[in-house]
């Protein structure tokens, strides 16, 4: 989330307003409180998380850019299809079996794929049609708070 307003600054040369900067700072502070240890050391997991954050910021940024002139449902289907193909290719090249033998595993996979991924991304994409990328990122940054609030 913190990266999105700065992407807009670099790519679009759009100035960051006071509220966006304040939201980015508060989100960064919140993530630090939730995830950093007292000694503030940085390890490989922190670097991987930072890399993931950069790619999520790019996803939010470019979704906001392309959804303005596109159908949100079609854009979501393209994103989910590409992610599914990449996921299957990773599983195939890693050598893990593609077939889950247990009924519970298949039901969990379908539930996660439909509700936790497809519908969640569809709602995000539809909302981004009317919101700026920074506003969407600030809203999405509250995910950890709500996860903590409703265990």
N, CA, C and O atoms as a GROMACS GRO file, in nm:
protein
  604
    1UNK      N    1   0.082  -0.119   0.000
    1UNK     CA    2   0.000   0.000   0.000
    1UNK      C    3   0.086   0.125   0.000
    1UNK      O    4   0.057   0.222  -0.070
    2UNK      N    5   0.190   0.122   0.077
    2UNK     CA    6   0.275   0.239   0.091
    2UNK      C    7   0.341   0.275  -0.041
    2UNK      O    8   0.371   0.392  -0.066
    3UNK      N    9   0.364   0.179  -0.126
    3UNK     CA   10   0.435   0.200  -0.251
    3UNK      C   11   0.347   0.266  -0.358
    3UNK      O   12   0.398   0.336  -0.444
    4UNK      N   13   0.215   0.243  -0.353
    4UNK     CA   14   0.125   0.287  -0.460
    4UNK      C   15   0.130   0.438  -0.485
    4UNK      O   16   0.143   0.478  -0.601
    5UNK      N   17   0.120   0.525  -0.383
    5UNK     CA   18   0.124   0.669  -0.415
    5UNK      C   19   0.256   0.711  -0.479
    5UNK      O   20   0.260   0.803  -0.561
    6UNK      N   21   0.363   0.644  -0.441
    6UNK     CA   22   0.493   0.678  -0.497
    6UNK      C   23   0.507   0.628  -0.641
    6UNK      O   24   0.578   0.688  -0.721
    7UNK      N   25   0.440   0.516  -0.673
    7UNK     CA   26   0.434   0.472  -0.813
    7UNK      C   27   0.361   0.575  -0.897
    7UNK      O   28   0.404   0.606  -1.009
    8UNK      N   29   0.251   0.629  -0.844
    8UNK     CA   30   0.177   0.733  -0.917
    8UNK      C   31   0.265   0.857  -0.938
    8UNK      O   32   0.258   0.922  -1.042
    9UNK      N   33   0.346   0.888  -0.838
    9UNK     CA   34   0.436   1.003  -0.849
    9UNK      C   35   0.540   0.979  -0.959
    9UNK      O   36   0.564   1.066  -1.042
   10UNK      N   37   0.600   0.860  -0.960
   10UNK     CA   38   0.707   0.830  -1.056
   10UNK      C   39   0.652   0.808  -1.197
   10UNK      O   40   0.708   0.861  -1.293
   11UNK      N   41   0.544   0.731  -1.211
   11UNK     CA   42   0.495   0.695  -1.344
   11UNK      C   43   0.410   0.806  -1.406
   11UNK      O   44   0.429   0.841  -1.522
   12UNK      N   45   0.316   0.863  -1.327
   12UNK     CA   46   0.227   0.966  -1.380
   12UNK      C   47   0.273   1.108  -1.351
   12UNK      O   48   0.215   1.204  -1.402
   13UNK      N   49   0.374   1.122  -1.269
   13UNK     CA   50   0.418   1.254  -1.223
   13UNK      C   51   0.306   1.326  -1.148
   13UNK      O   52   0.297   1.449  -1.148
   14UNK      N   53   0.219   1.246  -1.083
   14UNK     CA   54   0.107   1.300  -1.007
   14UNK      C   55   0.152   1.328  -0.865
   14UNK      O   56   0.210   1.241  -0.800
   15UNK      N   57   0.125   1.447  -0.817
   15UNK     CA   58   0.166   1.484  -0.682
   15UNK      C   59   0.089   1.403  -0.578
   15UNK      O   60  -0.027   1.369  -0.598
   16UNK      N   61   0.154   1.374  -0.469
   16UNK     CA   62   0.092   1.303  -0.358
   16UNK      C   63   0.031   1.408  -0.267
   16UNK      O   64   0.100   1.497  -0.218
   17UNK      N   65  -0.102   1.397  -0.243
   17UNK     CA   66  -0.163   1.496  -0.154
   17UNK      C   67  -0.139   1.458  -0.007
   17UNK      O   68  -0.091   1.348   0.023
   18UNK      N   69  -0.173   1.548   0.080
   18UNK     CA   70  -0.146   1.532   0.223
   18UNK      C   71  -0.213   1.408   0.280
   18UNK      O   72  -0.152   1.336   0.360
   19UNK      N   73  -0.337   1.380   0.240
   19UNK     CA   74  -0.410   1.266   0.294
   19UNK      C   75  -0.350   1.134   0.245
   19UNK      O   76  -0.343   1.037   0.322
   20UNK      N   77  -0.307   1.128   0.120
   20UNK     CA   78  -0.244   1.007   0.069
   20UNK      C   79  -0.112   0.981   0.140
   20UNK      O   80  -0.081   0.868   0.178
   21UNK      N   81  -0.034   1.087   0.159
   21UNK     CA   82   0.093   1.073   0.229
   21UNK      C   83   0.071   1.031   0.374
   21UNK      O   84   0.143   0.946   0.427
   22UNK      N   85  -0.028   1.091   0.439
   22UNK     CA   86  -0.062   1.054   0.577
   22UNK      C   87  -0.110   0.910   0.588
   22UNK      O   88  -0.072   0.838   0.680
   23UNK      N   89  -0.194   0.868   0.492
   23UNK     CA   90  -0.242   0.730   0.490
   23UNK      C   91  -0.129   0.631   0.468
   23UNK      O   92  -0.124   0.526   0.531
   24UNK      N   93  -0.037   0.665   0.378
   24UNK     CA   94   0.078   0.578   0.352
   24UNK      C   95   0.165   0.567   0.477
   24UNK      O   96   0.211   0.458   0.511
   25UNK      N   97   0.187   0.679   0.544
   25UNK     CA   98   0.269   0.677   0.665
   25UNK      C   99   0.203   0.594   0.775
   25UNK      O  100   0.270   0.514   0.841
   26UNK      N  101   0.072   0.613   0.797
   26UNK     CA  102   0.002   0.536   0.900
   26UNK      C  103   0.000   0.387   0.867
   26UNK      O  104   0.014   0.304   0.957
   27UNK      N  105  -0.016   0.353   0.740
   27UNK     CA  106  -0.014   0.212   0.700
   27UNK      C  107   0.124   0.152   0.725
   27UNK      O  108   0.135   0.039   0.773
   28UNK      N  109   0.228   0.226   0.691
   28UNK     CA  110   0.364   0.178   0.714
   28UNK      C  111   0.389   0.159   0.864
   28UNK      O  112   0.450   0.060   0.905
   29UNK      N  113   0.343   0.253   0.944
   29UNK     CA  114   0.358   0.242   1.089
   29UNK      C  115   0.282   0.120   1.143
   29UNK      O  116   0.334   0.047   1.227
   30UNK      N  117   0.161   0.099   1.093
   30UNK     CA  118   0.081  -0.016   1.137
   30UNK      C  119   0.144  -0.148   1.100
   30UNK      O  120   0.147  -0.240   1.182
   31UNK      N  121   0.194  -0.158   0.979
   31UNK     CA  122   0.261  -0.282   0.936
   31UNK      C  123   0.385  -0.305   1.022
   31UNK      O  124   0.414  -0.419   1.061
   32UNK      N  125   0.459  -0.199   1.050
   32UNK     CA  126   0.577  -0.212   1.135
   32UNK      C  127   0.543  -0.261   1.274
   32UNK      O  128   0.612  -0.346   1.330
   33UNK      N  129   0.436  -0.207   1.332
   33UNK     CA  130   0.394  -0.249   1.466
   33UNK      C  131   0.352  -0.395   1.466
   33UNK      O  132   0.382  -0.469   1.560
   34UNK      N  133   0.281  -0.437   1.361
   34UNK     CA  134   0.233  -0.575   1.355
   34UNK      C  135   0.342  -0.677   1.322
   34UNK      O  136   0.333  -0.792   1.365
   35UNK      N  137   0.444  -0.637   1.246
   35UNK     CA  138   0.535  -0.739   1.195
   35UNK      C  139   0.680  -0.728   1.238
   35UNK      O  140   0.751  -0.828   1.235
   36UNK      N  141   0.728  -0.612   1.279
   36UNK     CA  142   0.869  -0.601   1.314
   36UNK      C  143   0.895  -0.646   1.457
   36UNK      O  144   0.812  -0.629   1.547
   37UNK      N  145   1.011  -0.705   1.476
   37UNK     CA  146   1.054  -0.743   1.610
   37UNK      C  147   1.121  -0.623   1.674
   37UNK      O  148   1.152  -0.524   1.607
   38UNK      N  149   1.144  -0.631   1.803
   38UNK     CA  150   1.201  -0.520   1.877
   38UNK      C  151   1.338  -0.479   1.822
   38UNK      O  152   1.370  -0.360   1.818
   39UNK      N  153   1.419  -0.576   1.780
   39UNK     CA  154   1.553  -0.544   1.734
   39UNK      C  155   1.557  -0.487   1.592
   39UNK      O  156   1.664  -0.445   1.546
   40UNK      N  157   1.445  -0.484   1.522
   40UNK     CA  158   1.432  -0.428   1.387
   40UNK      C  159   1.529  -0.488   1.286
   40UNK      O  160   1.567  -0.422   1.190
   41UNK      N  161   1.569  -0.614   1.306
   41UNK     CA  162   1.657  -0.679   1.209
   41UNK      C  163   1.576  -0.717   1.086
   41UNK      O  164   1.456  -0.742   1.094
   42UNK      N  165   1.643  -0.722   0.973
   42UNK     CA  166   1.580  -0.757   0.847
   42UNK      C  167   1.637  -0.889   0.800
   42UNK      O  168   1.759  -0.906   0.794
   43UNK      N  169   1.547  -0.985   0.766
   43UNK     CA  170   1.592  -1.115   0.719
   43UNK      C  171   1.538  -1.142   0.579
   43UNK      O  172   1.475  -1.055   0.519
   44UNK      N  173   1.563  -1.260   0.528
   44UNK     CA  174   1.523  -1.294   0.391
   44UNK      C  175   1.372  -1.290   0.375
   44UNK      O  176   1.322  -1.250   0.270
   45UNK      N  177   1.299  -1.330   0.478
   45UNK     CA  178   1.152  -1.323   0.472
   45UNK      C  179   1.102  -1.181   0.456
   45UNK      O  180   1.005  -1.156   0.385
   46UNK      N  181   1.168  -1.087   0.524
   46UNK     CA  182   1.131  -0.946   0.510
   46UNK      C  183   1.156  -0.897   0.367
   46UNK      O  184   1.077  -0.820   0.312
   47UNK      N  185   1.266  -0.940   0.308
   47UNK     CA  186   1.297  -0.900   0.170
   47UNK      C  187   1.198  -0.961   0.070
   47UNK      O  188   1.157  -0.895  -0.025
   48UNK      N  189   1.162  -1.087   0.094
   48UNK     CA  190   1.061  -1.149   0.007
   48UNK      C  191   0.926  -1.078   0.021
   48UNK      O  192   0.855  -1.060  -0.078
   49UNK      N  193   0.891  -1.039   0.143
   49UNK     CA  194   0.767  -0.966   0.167
   49UNK      C  195   0.770  -0.831   0.097
   49UNK      O  196   0.670  -0.788   0.040
   50UNK      N  197   0.884  -0.764   0.100
   50UNK     CA  198   0.897  -0.636   0.032
   50UNK      C  199   0.881  -0.653  -0.120
   50UNK      O  200   0.813  -0.573  -0.184
   51UNK      N  201   0.942  -0.757  -0.175
   51UNK     CA  202   0.926  -0.785  -0.318
   51UNK      C  203   0.780  -0.813  -0.353
   51UNK      O  204   0.730  -0.765  -0.454
   52UNK      N  205   0.713  -0.890  -0.269
   52UNK     CA  206   0.571  -0.919  -0.290
   52UNK      C  207   0.489  -0.790  -0.283
   52UNK      O  208   0.397  -0.771  -0.362
   53UNK      N  209   0.523  -0.702  -0.189
   53UNK     CA  210   0.452  -0.575  -0.175
   53UNK      C  211   0.468  -0.490  -0.300
   53UNK      O  212   0.373  -0.423  -0.342
   54UNK      N  213   0.585  -0.492  -0.360
   54UNK     CA  214   0.607  -0.415  -0.484
   54UNK      C  215   0.517  -0.468  -0.595
   54UNK      O  216   0.455  -0.389  -0.667
   55UNK      N  217   0.508  -0.600  -0.609
   55UNK     CA  218   0.424  -0.657  -0.714
   55UNK      C  219   0.276  -0.636  -0.687
   55UNK      O  220   0.199  -0.614  -0.781
   56UNK      N  221   0.233  -0.641  -0.560
   56UNK     CA  222   0.093  -0.610  -0.529
   56UNK      C  223   0.063  -0.463  -0.557
   56UNK      O  224  -0.045  -0.430  -0.605
   57UNK      N  225   0.158  -0.376  -0.527
   57UNK     CA  226   0.140  -0.233  -0.557
   57UNK      C  227   0.124  -0.212  -0.708
   57UNK      O  228   0.040  -0.135  -0.752
   58UNK      N  229   0.206  -0.282  -0.786
   58UNK     CA  230   0.194  -0.272  -0.932
   58UNK      C  231   0.059  -0.326  -0.979
   58UNK      O  232  -0.002  -0.270  -1.071
   59UNK      N  233   0.011  -0.434  -0.916
   59UNK     CA  234  -0.119  -0.490  -0.953
   59UNK      C  235  -0.230  -0.389  -0.923
   59UNK      O  236  -0.318  -0.369  -1.007
   60UNK      N  237  -0.228  -0.327  -0.808
   60UNK     CA  238  -0.328  -0.227  -0.772
   60UNK      C  239  -0.319  -0.108  -0.868
   60UNK      O  240  -0.420  -0.058  -0.916
   61UNK      N  241  -0.198  -0.064  -0.893
   61UNK     CA  242  -0.176   0.053  -0.978
   61UNK      C  243  -0.227   0.029  -1.120
   61UNK      O  244  -0.300   0.112  -1.175
   62UNK      N  245  -0.190  -0.083  -1.180
   62UNK     CA  246  -0.230  -0.108  -1.318
   62UNK      C  247  -0.377  -0.151  -1.330
   62UNK      O  248  -0.439  -0.126  -1.433
   63UNK      N  249  -0.432  -0.213  -1.226
   63UNK     CA  250  -0.576  -0.240  -1.228
   63UNK      C  251  -0.653  -0.109  -1.232
   63UNK      O  252  -0.747  -0.095  -1.310
   64UNK      N  253  -0.612  -0.012  -1.149
   64UNK     CA  254  -0.677   0.119  -1.150
   64UNK      C  255  -0.664   0.187  -1.286
   64UNK      O  256  -0.756   0.255  -1.331
   65UNK      N  257  -0.550   0.168  -1.350
   65UNK     CA  258  -0.527   0.232  -1.480
   65UNK      C  259  -0.617   0.172  -1.588
   65UNK      O  260  -0.678   0.245  -1.666
   66UNK      N  261  -0.626   0.039  -1.594
   66UNK     CA  262  -0.696  -0.026  -1.704
   66UNK      C  263  -0.845  -0.045  -1.680
   66UNK      O  264  -0.920  -0.062  -1.776
   67UNK      N  265  -0.890  -0.043  -1.555
   67UNK     CA  266  -1.032  -0.067  -1.530
   67UNK      C  267  -1.117   0.054  -1.568
   67UNK      O  268  -1.238   0.041  -1.585
   68UNK      N  269  -1.056   0.170  -1.581
   68UNK     CA  270  -1.132   0.291  -1.617
   68UNK      C  271  -1.198   0.276  -1.754
   68UNK      O  272  -1.309   0.327  -1.775
   69UNK      N  273  -1.133   0.206  -1.847
   69UNK     CA  274  -1.185   0.191  -1.983
   69UNK      C  275  -1.224   0.048  -2.017
   69UNK      O  276  -1.252   0.017  -2.133
   70UNK      N  277  -1.227  -0.040  -1.917
   70UNK     CA  278  -1.253  -0.182  -1.942
   70UNK      C  279  -1.367  -0.232  -1.856
   70UNK      O  280  -1.410  -0.167  -1.761
   71UNK      N  281  -1.414  -0.350  -1.891
   71UNK     CA  282  -1.515  -0.417  -1.811
   71UNK      C  283  -1.447  -0.483  -1.691
   71UNK      O  284  -1.357  -0.565  -1.710
   72UNK      N  285  -1.488  -0.450  -1.567
   72UNK     CA  286  -1.422  -0.506  -1.449
   72UNK      C  287  -1.431  -0.659  -1.442
   72UNK      O  288  -1.339  -0.725  -1.393
   73UNK      N  289  -1.541  -0.714  -1.490
   73UNK     CA  290  -1.556  -0.861  -1.485
   73UNK      C  291  -1.457  -0.927  -1.580
   73UNK      O  292  -1.392  -1.025  -1.544
   74UNK      N  293  -1.445  -0.874  -1.700
   74UNK     CA  294  -1.350  -0.929  -1.797
   74UNK      C  295  -1.206  -0.914  -1.747
   74UNK      O  296  -1.125  -1.006  -1.759
   75UNK      N  297  -1.175  -0.798  -1.692
   75UNK     CA  298  -1.040  -0.775  -1.639
   75UNK      C  299  -1.009  -0.873  -1.525
   75UNK      O  300  -0.898  -0.925  -1.518
   76UNK      N  301  -1.106  -0.897  -1.438
   76UNK     CA  302  -1.087  -0.993  -1.329
   76UNK      C  303  -1.066  -1.133  -1.383
   76UNK      O  304  -0.979  -1.206  -1.335
   77UNK      N  305  -1.146  -1.172  -1.482
   77UNK     CA  306  -1.130  -1.306  -1.540
   77UNK      C  307  -0.993  -1.324  -1.604
   77UNK      O  308  -0.933  -1.430  -1.593
   78UNK      N  309  -0.943  -1.220  -1.670
   78UNK     CA  310  -0.809  -1.228  -1.729
   78UNK      C  311  -0.705  -1.244  -1.618
   78UNK      O  312  -0.616  -1.328  -1.630
   79UNK      N  313  -0.715  -1.165  -1.511
   79UNK     CA  314  -0.619  -1.174  -1.401
   79UNK      C  315  -0.621  -1.313  -1.337
   79UNK      O  316  -0.516  -1.372  -1.313
   80UNK      N  317  -0.740  -1.364  -1.309
   80UNK     CA  318  -0.753  -1.494  -1.243
   80UNK      C  319  -0.704  -1.606  -1.335
   80UNK      O  320  -0.639  -1.700  -1.288
   81UNK      N  321  -0.735  -1.597  -1.463
   81UNK     CA  322  -0.691  -1.700  -1.558
   81UNK      C  323  -0.539  -1.702  -1.568
   81UNK      O  324  -0.478  -1.810  -1.566
   82UNK      N  325  -0.478  -1.587  -1.579
   82UNK     CA  326  -0.331  -1.581  -1.588
   82UNK      C  327  -0.269  -1.636  -1.460
   82UNK      O  328  -0.172  -1.712  -1.466
   83UNK      N  329  -0.324  -1.598  -1.343
   83UNK     CA  330  -0.271  -1.650  -1.216
   83UNK      C  331  -0.287  -1.801  -1.206
   83UNK      O  332  -0.198  -1.869  -1.156
   84UNK      N  333  -0.401  -1.855  -1.254
   84UNK     CA  334  -0.423  -1.999  -1.249
   84UNK      C  335  -0.326  -2.073  -1.340
   84UNK      O  336  -0.271  -2.177  -1.302
   85UNK      N  337  -0.304  -2.021  -1.459
   85UNK     CA  338  -0.210  -2.084  -1.553
   85UNK      C  339  -0.069  -2.084  -1.495
   85UNK      O  340   0.000  -2.185  -1.500
   86UNK      N  341  -0.027  -1.971  -1.441
   86UNK     CA  342   0.106  -1.963  -1.381
   86UNK      C  343   0.116  -2.059  -1.263
   86UNK      O  344   0.219  -2.126  -1.246
   87UNK      N  345   0.011  -2.067  -1.181
   87UNK     CA  346   0.012  -2.159  -1.067
   87UNK      C  347   0.024  -2.305  -1.109
   87UNK      O  348   0.099  -2.381  -1.049
   88UNK      N  349  -0.051  -2.343  -1.213
   88UNK     CA  350  -0.043  -2.481  -1.263
   88UNK      C  351   0.096  -2.509  -1.320
   88UNK      O  352   0.151  -2.616  -1.297
   89UNK      N  353   0.152  -2.414  -1.394
   89UNK     CA  354   0.287  -2.433  -1.449
   89UNK      C  355   0.391  -2.449  -1.338
   89UNK      O  356   0.482  -2.532  -1.350
   90UNK      N  357   0.379  -2.372  -1.232
   90UNK     CA  358   0.473  -2.386  -1.120
   90UNK      C  359   0.460  -2.524  -1.057
   90UNK      O  360   0.561  -2.588  -1.026
   91UNK      N  361   0.337  -2.571  -1.039
   91UNK     CA  362   0.317  -2.704  -0.980
   91UNK      C  363   0.374  -2.812  -1.071
   91UNK      O  364   0.438  -2.906  -1.023
   92UNK      N  365   0.350  -2.801  -1.201
   92UNK     CA  366   0.399  -2.901  -1.296
   92UNK      C  367   0.552  -2.904  -1.297
   92UNK      O  368   0.612  -3.012  -1.290
   93UNK      N  369   0.615  -2.787  -1.305
   93UNK     CA  370   0.761  -2.784  -1.312
   93UNK      C  371   0.827  -2.816  -1.180
   93UNK      O  372   0.943  -2.858  -1.176
   94UNK      N  373   0.755  -2.797  -1.070
   94UNK     CA  374   0.809  -2.833  -0.939
   94UNK      C  375   0.802  -2.985  -0.917
   94UNK      O  376   0.878  -3.041  -0.838
   95UNK      N  377   0.710  -3.050  -0.987
   95UNK     CA  378   0.700  -3.194  -0.978
   95UNK      C  379   0.597  -3.243  -0.879
   95UNK      O  380   0.590  -3.363  -0.853
   96UNK      N  381   0.516  -3.154  -0.824
   96UNK     CA  382   0.412  -3.197  -0.731
   96UNK      C  383   0.294  -3.252  -0.810
   96UNK      O  384   0.271  -3.211  -0.924
   97UNK      N  385   0.217  -3.344  -0.750
   97UNK     CA  386   0.101  -3.399  -0.820
   97UNK      C  387  -0.008  -3.292  -0.837
   97UNK      O  388  -0.030  -3.210  -0.748
   98UNK      N  389  -0.076  -3.294  -0.952
   98UNK     CA  390  -0.183  -3.198  -0.978
   98UNK      C  391  -0.315  -3.239  -0.915
   98UNK      O  392  -0.399  -3.153  -0.887
   99UNK      N  393  -0.335  -3.366  -0.892
   99UNK     CA  394  -0.463  -3.416  -0.844
   99UNK      C  395  -0.459  -3.427  -0.692
   99UNK      O  396  -0.370  -3.488  -0.634
  100UNK      N  397  -0.560  -3.366  -0.629
  100UNK     CA  398  -0.576  -3.379  -0.485
  100UNK      C  399  -0.671  -3.495  -0.461
  100UNK      O  400  -0.784  -3.494  -0.511
  101UNK      N  401  -0.627  -3.594  -0.387
  101UNK     CA  402  -0.704  -3.717  -0.371
  101UNK      C  403  -0.817  -3.703  -0.269
  101UNK      O  404  -0.914  -3.780  -0.275
  102UNK      N  405  -0.807  -3.611  -0.178
  102UNK     CA  406  -0.907  -3.600  -0.072
  102UNK      C  407  -1.015  -3.500  -0.108
  102UNK      O  408  -0.989  -3.393  -0.164
  103UNK      N  409  -1.139  -3.537  -0.073
  103UNK     CA  410  -1.254  -3.451  -0.102
  103UNK      C  411  -1.240  -3.316  -0.032
  103UNK      O  412  -1.273  -3.212  -0.090
  104UNK      N  413  -1.192  -3.316   0.092
  104UNK     CA  414  -1.177  -3.192   0.167
  104UNK      C  415  -1.078  -3.096   0.100
  104UNK      O  416  -1.096  -2.975   0.100
  105UNK      N  417  -0.973  -3.154   0.043
  105UNK     CA  418  -0.874  -3.073  -0.026
  105UNK      C  419  -0.932  -3.004  -0.149
  105UNK      O  420  -0.904  -2.887  -0.174
  106UNK      N  421  -1.012  -3.078  -0.224
  106UNK     CA  422  -1.074  -3.022  -0.344
  106UNK      C  423  -1.174  -2.914  -0.306
  106UNK      O  424  -1.177  -2.808  -0.368
  107UNK      N  425  -1.256  -2.941  -0.204
  107UNK     CA  426  -1.354  -2.841  -0.160
  107UNK      C  427  -1.285  -2.715  -0.109
  107UNK      O  428  -1.331  -2.604  -0.136
  108UNK      N  429  -1.177  -2.731  -0.036
  108UNK     CA  430  -1.102  -2.615   0.012
  108UNK      C  431  -1.043  -2.536  -0.103
  108UNK      O  432  -1.046  -2.413  -0.102
  109UNK      N  433  -0.991  -2.605  -0.202
  109UNK     CA  434  -0.933  -2.541  -0.319
  109UNK      C  435  -1.039  -2.462  -0.397
  109UNK      O  436  -1.014  -2.348  -0.438
  110UNK      N  437  -1.155  -2.521  -0.417
  110UNK     CA  438  -1.264  -2.452  -0.487
  110UNK      C  439  -1.311  -2.331  -0.408
  110UNK      O  440  -1.332  -2.224  -0.464
  111UNK      N  441  -1.328  -2.348  -0.277
  111UNK     CA  442  -1.372  -2.236  -0.192
  111UNK      C  443  -1.272  -2.120  -0.200
  111UNK      O  444  -1.310  -2.005  -0.220
  112UNK      N  445  -1.144  -2.151  -0.183
  112UNK     CA  446  -1.042  -2.046  -0.189
  112UNK      C  447  -1.035  -1.981  -0.326
  112UNK      O  448  -1.020  -1.859  -0.336
  113UNK      N  449  -1.047  -2.061  -0.430
  113UNK     CA  450  -1.040  -2.007  -0.565
  113UNK      C  451  -1.158  -1.918  -0.600
  113UNK      O  452  -1.142  -1.815  -0.666
  114UNK      N  453  -1.278  -1.957  -0.556
  114UNK     CA  454  -1.397  -1.880  -0.591
  114UNK      C  455  -1.416  -1.761  -0.497
  114UNK      O  456  -1.423  -1.647  -0.543
  115UNK      N  457  -1.423  -1.786  -0.367
  115UNK     CA  458  -1.460  -1.680  -0.274
  115UNK      C  459  -1.342  -1.593  -0.232
  115UNK      O  460  -1.351  -1.470  -0.236
  116UNK      N  461  -1.233  -1.655  -0.192
  116UNK     CA  462  -1.121  -1.578  -0.138
  116UNK      C  463  -1.036  -1.514  -0.246
  116UNK      O  464  -0.959  -1.422  -0.218
  117UNK      N  465  -1.050  -1.559  -0.370
  117UNK     CA  466  -0.968  -1.501  -0.476
  117UNK      C  467  -1.055  -1.431  -0.580
  117UNK      O  468  -1.048  -1.309  -0.594
  118UNK      N  469  -1.136  -1.505  -0.653
  118UNK     CA  470  -1.209  -1.448  -0.765
  118UNK      C  471  -1.307  -1.339  -0.722
  118UNK      O  472  -1.306  -1.230  -0.778
  119UNK      N  473  -1.392  -1.368  -0.625
  119UNK     CA  474  -1.491  -1.268  -0.582
  119UNK      C  475  -1.422  -1.150  -0.516
  119UNK      O  476  -1.462  -1.035  -0.536
  120UNK      N  477  -1.318  -1.176  -0.436
  120UNK     CA  478  -1.246  -1.067  -0.372
  120UNK      C  479  -1.181  -0.975  -0.475
  120UNK      O  480  -1.189  -0.853  -0.463
  121UNK      N  481  -1.117  -1.032  -0.576
  121UNK     CA  482  -1.055  -0.951  -0.682
  121UNK      C  483  -1.161  -0.880  -0.766
  121UNK      O  484  -1.140  -0.767  -0.810
  122UNK      N  485  -1.275  -0.944  -0.789
  122UNK     CA  486  -1.382  -0.879  -0.864
  122UNK      C  487  -1.432  -0.756  -0.790
  122UNK      O  488  -1.449  -0.650  -0.849
  123UNK      N  489  -1.456  -0.769  -0.659
  123UNK     CA  490  -1.502  -0.654  -0.580
  123UNK      C  491  -1.397  -0.543  -0.580
  123UNK      O  492  -1.431  -0.425  -0.590
  124UNK      N  493  -1.271  -0.581  -0.568
  124UNK     CA  494  -1.163  -0.481  -0.571
  124UNK      C  495  -1.160  -0.411  -0.707
  124UNK      O  496  -1.148  -0.288  -0.713
  125UNK      N  497  -1.170  -0.486  -0.813
  125UNK     CA  498  -1.162  -0.429  -0.948
  125UNK      C  499  -1.280  -0.337  -0.975
  125UNK      O  500  -1.263  -0.229  -1.032
  126UNK      N  501  -1.400  -0.378  -0.936
  126UNK     CA  502  -1.518  -0.292  -0.955
  126UNK      C  503  -1.502  -0.163  -0.875
  126UNK      O  504  -1.532  -0.055  -0.926
  127UNK      N  505  -1.455  -0.173  -0.751
  127UNK     CA  506  -1.436  -0.054  -0.668
  127UNK      C  507  -1.331   0.039  -0.728
  127UNK      O  508  -1.344   0.161  -0.720
  128UNK      N  509  -1.228  -0.018  -0.785
  128UNK     CA  510  -1.120   0.065  -0.842
  128UNK      C  511  -1.163   0.141  -0.966
  128UNK      O  512  -1.092   0.230  -1.011
  129UNK      N  513  -1.278   0.107  -1.021
  129UNK     CA  514  -1.329   0.183  -1.136
  129UNK      C  515  -1.362   0.326  -1.093
  129UNK      O  516  -1.355   0.418  -1.174
  130UNK      N  517  -1.398   0.344  -0.964
  130UNK     CA  518  -1.439   0.476  -0.916
  130UNK      C  519  -1.343   0.535  -0.813
  130UNK      O  520  -1.359   0.651  -0.775
  131UNK      N  521  -1.245   0.460  -0.768
  131UNK     CA  522  -1.150   0.509  -0.668
  131UNK      C  523  -1.013   0.529  -0.731
  131UNK      O  524  -0.980   0.467  -0.832
  132UNK      N  525  -0.934   0.614  -0.670
  132UNK     CA  526  -0.795   0.626  -0.713
  132UNK      C  527  -0.718   0.504  -0.664
  132UNK      O  528  -0.762   0.434  -0.572
  133UNK      N  529  -0.604   0.480  -0.726
  133UNK     CA  530  -0.525   0.364  -0.683
  133UNK      C  531  -0.477   0.380  -0.539
  133UNK      O  532  -0.466   0.280  -0.467
  134UNK      N  533  -0.449   0.501  -0.496
  134UNK     CA  534  -0.402   0.523  -0.359
  134UNK      C  535  -0.514   0.498  -0.259
  134UNK      O  536  -0.490   0.437  -0.154
  135UNK      N  537  -0.635   0.544  -0.288
  135UNK     CA  538  -0.748   0.521  -0.199
  135UNK      C  539  -0.776   0.371  -0.188
  135UNK      O  540  -0.800   0.320  -0.078
  136UNK      N  541  -0.772   0.301  -0.300
  136UNK     CA  542  -0.793   0.156  -0.297
  136UNK      C  543  -0.685   0.087  -0.214
  136UNK      O  544  -0.715  -0.005  -0.138
  137UNK      N  545  -0.562   0.131  -0.228
  137UNK     CA  546  -0.452   0.070  -0.153
  137UNK      C  547  -0.467   0.096  -0.003
  137UNK      O  548  -0.439   0.008   0.078
  138UNK      N  549  -0.512   0.216   0.034
  138UNK     CA  550  -0.533   0.246   0.176
  138UNK      C  551  -0.642   0.156   0.232
  138UNK      O  552  -0.626   0.103   0.342
  139UNK      N  553  -0.750   0.139   0.159
  139UNK     CA  554  -0.858   0.051   0.205
  139UNK      C  555  -0.807  -0.093   0.216
  139UNK      O  556  -0.836  -0.161   0.314
  140UNK      N  557  -0.733  -0.139   0.116
  140UNK     CA  558  -0.680  -0.276   0.119
  140UNK      C  559  -0.579  -0.297   0.231
  140UNK      O  560  -0.562  -0.409   0.280
  141UNK      N  561  -0.513  -0.190   0.273
  141UNK     CA  562  -0.414  -0.204   0.381
  141UNK      C  563  -0.478  -0.233   0.516
  141UNK      O  564  -0.409  -0.272   0.610
  142UNK      N  565  -0.608  -0.215   0.526
  142UNK     CA  566  -0.676  -0.243   0.654
  142UNK      C  567  -0.706  -0.392   0.670
  142UNK      O  568  -0.763  -0.433   0.772
  143UNK      N  569  -0.668  -0.474   0.574
  143UNK     CA  570  -0.696  -0.618   0.580
  143UNK      C  571  -0.640  -0.682   0.706
  143UNK      O  572  -0.709  -0.759   0.772
  144UNK      N  573  -0.517  -0.651   0.741
  144UNK     CA  574  -0.457  -0.714   0.859
  144UNK      C  575  -0.529  -0.672   0.986
  144UNK      O  576  -0.543  -0.753   1.078
  145UNK      N  577  -0.574  -0.546   0.993
  145UNK     CA  578  -0.650  -0.502   1.110
  145UNK      C  579  -0.779  -0.580   1.124
  145UNK      O  580  -0.813  -0.625   1.233
  146UNK      N  581  -0.853  -0.596   1.012
  146UNK     CA  582  -0.979  -0.668   1.019
  146UNK      C  583  -0.957  -0.816   1.046
  146UNK      O  584  -1.037  -0.880   1.114
  147UNK      N  585  -0.849  -0.871   0.993
  147UNK     CA  586  -0.816  -1.010   1.026
  147UNK      C  587  -0.784  -1.028   1.173
  147UNK      O  588  -0.819  -1.130   1.232
  148UNK      N  589  -0.718  -0.929   1.232
  148UNK     CA  590  -0.687  -0.932   1.374
  148UNK      C  591  -0.813  -0.911   1.458
  148UNK      O  592  -0.827  -0.970   1.565
  149UNK      N  593  -0.904  -0.827   1.408
  149UNK     CA  594  -1.024  -0.794   1.484
  149UNK      C  595  -1.126  -0.907   1.489
  149UNK      O  596  -1.197  -0.924   1.588
  150UNK      N  597  -1.133  -0.985   1.382
  150UNK     CA  598  -1.231  -1.093   1.373
  150UNK      C  599  -1.161  -1.226   1.351
  150UNK      O  600  -1.159  -1.278   1.239
  151UNK      N  601  -1.102  -1.282   1.458
  151UNK     CA  602  -1.027  -1.408   1.439
  151UNK      C  603  -1.114  -1.527   1.406
  151UNK      O  604  -1.063  -1.638   1.388
   0.00000   0.00000   0.00000
